[in-house]
Amino acid sequence: MRAGYYYAETIEALNPTYKILPAEIAKGFTVILAGIQLRLGFIAAAEKAGLELFIDHILLHLQQESRGTAARKDLGVKSFQAEDEIAGICTSLGASFAGNLAVTSTSGPGLALKSEAIGLAVMAELPL
């Protein structure tokens, strides 16, 4: 088993480990990321990766109020309002399987509902 591990390490088949150090922020200064900043960050990441962005659930900025279409369709954004947390993550898994940068969100307690689909994403090695 060790020989197999070291072989994979030698040919660089293992994922690298990243260490993120705390940011040097002045005392008393707080950084808060709003949902809009996160969504714009996902759009930029998808653009740099050459992928289309699929996002479910939290659509405030990415979806037009009236027609429910993606407001940033020009940048390859596909948005979908799922009826519940489980449908939201499952549609994101399908989008990831299809080659999109797939993003799902939750307000917090919904994470428990998404846990089974998260397990599927891990087993299928689908980025989400």
C-alpha positions in Angstrom: 0.0 0.0 0.0 2.8 2.4 0.8 4.5 1.7 -2.5 1.3 2.6 -4.3 0.9 5.8 -2.3 4.5 6.9 -3.0 4.2 6.0 -6.7 1.1 8.3 -6.9 3.0 11.0 -5.0 6.0 10.7 -7.3 3.9 11.0 -10.5 2.0 13.9 -8.8 -1.4 12.1 -9.1 -2.3 13.3 -5.6 -4.0 16.5 -5.0 -1.7 19.1 -3.5 -2.4 20.5 -0.1 -3.1 24.2 0.2 -2.5 26.2 3.3 -4.4 29.5 3.6 -2.8 31.8 6.1 -4.9 34.4 7.9 -5.1 37.7 6.1 -3.1 40.6 7.6 -6.0 43.0 8.4 -5.7 46.1 10.6 -7.1 45.6 14.1 -10.8 46.5 14.3 -11.3 46.2 10.5 -13.8 43.7 9.3 -14.2 42.2 5.9 -17.7 41.2 4.9 -18.5 39.6 1.6 -22.1 40.1 0.4 -23.9 37.7 -1.8 -23.4 39.9 -4.8 -19.7 39.8 -4.4 -19.7 36.0 -4.2 -21.9 35.8 -7.3 -19.6 38.1 -9.3 -16.6 36.1 -8.1 -18.3 32.9 -9.4 -18.9 34.6 -12.7 -15.3 35.6 -12.9 -14.1 32.1 -12.0 -16.3 30.5 -14.6 -15.0 33.0 -17.2 -11.4 32.3 -16.4 -12.0 28.5 -16.4 -13.8 28.7 -19.8 -16.9 27.2 -18.3 -20.5 28.2 -18.1 -21.8 29.0 -14.6 -24.9 27.1 -13.3 -26.3 28.5 -10.0 -29.4 27.4 -8.2 -31.4 29.0 -5.4 -30.0 32.4 -4.5 -30.6 34.3 -7.7 -31.2 37.9 -6.6 -28.6 39.4 -8.8 -28.3 36.7 -11.5 -32.0 36.4 -12.3 -34.3 39.0 -13.6 -37.4 39.6 -11.5 -40.0 39.5 -14.3 -39.1 36.6 -16.6 -36.9 34.4 -14.4 -34.1 34.3 -17.0 -30.5 34.8 -16.3 -29.6 38.5 -16.1 -25.9 37.6 -17.0 -26.8 35.3 -19.9 -24.2 37.2 -21.9 -21.5 35.7 -19.6 -22.8 32.1 -19.8 -24.8 32.2 -16.5 -27.6 29.6 -16.2 -29.8 30.1 -13.2 -32.5 27.9 -11.8 -34.9 28.4 -8.9 -35.4 25.0 -7.4 -38.5 24.2 -5.3 -36.4 23.0 -2.3 -32.9 22.3 -1.1 -32.7 18.7 -2.4 -33.8 19.7 -5.9 -31.4 22.6 -5.8 -28.3 20.5 -5.1 -29.4 17.7 -7.5 -29.8 20.1 -10.4 -26.4 21.5 -9.6 -24.9 17.9 -9.6 -26.4 17.4 -13.0 -25.0 20.7 -14.3 -21.5 19.7 -12.9 -21.8 16.3 -14.6 -22.5 18.2 -17.8 -19.3 20.2 -17.5 -20.6 23.5 -16.0 -19.1 25.3 -13.0 -22.0 24.4 -10.7 -22.9 26.3 -7.5 -25.5 25.7 -4.9 -26.3 27.6 -1.8 -28.3 27.4 1.4 -29.3 29.6 4.2 -27.8 27.2 6.7 -30.2 24.5 8.0 -30.8 23.3 4.5 -27.3 21.8 4.5 -28.7 18.8 6.3 -31.1 18.2 3.5 -28.3 18.4 1.0 -26.0 15.9 2.8 -27.1 12.9 0.8 -26.5 14.6 -2.5 -23.1 15.9 -1.2 -22.2 12.3 -0.6 -23.1 11.5 -4.2 -20.9 14.4 -5.4 -18.0 13.0 -3.4 -18.4 9.5 -4.6 -18.8 10.6 -8.3 -15.9 13.1 -7.8 -18.1 15.9 -9.2 -16.9 19.4 -8.3 -19.7 21.4 -6.7 
